[in-house]
Amino acid sequence: MQPIIDMSLGAAGPPHEVVLKLQGGDDWELNVWSTFEDLAQLIGVRAAVWDERRAIAAGTSAGSRVFWCAPGEGADPETATVLIGHDDEAWDIAFLIPVALVEKIGTLASARQVD
């Protein structure tokens, strides 16, 4: 059973258009500052296979870039990875979240829909 992760898109000031908040109950929270255009790419996260170096760069968090990846070979096909760091190979923090949630973020961003 996958944990419930709350998601919201809010307005942000320049140079960002939107702040994405992901929250796993009271255990953790991730804020990603981005543009709608960058987050809209997340609709195609299933093609962003990390093993093929096709991660999607979308947003920043804690002063680092944020990369979004599809499940790797042999992994749960419904679990995506969010990597935060210098690049998608030298990352410092990783989160596993449902692929459907990442796709929903992309859909909402492409519609420029905020809370």
Sequence and secondary structure as in RCSB ss.txt:
>XXXX:A:sequence
MQPIIDMSLGAAGPPHEVVLKLQGGDDWELNVWSTFEDLAQLIGVRAAVWDERRAIAAGTSAGSRVFWCAPGEGA
DPETATVLIGHDDEAWDIAFLIPVALVEKIGTLASARQVD
>XXXX:A:secstr
     EEEEEE  TT SEEEEEEETTTEEEEEEE HHHHHGGGGGGG BGGGT  EEEEEETTEEEEEEB  TTS
 TTEEEEEEESSSSSEEEEEEEEHHHHHHHHHHHHTT   
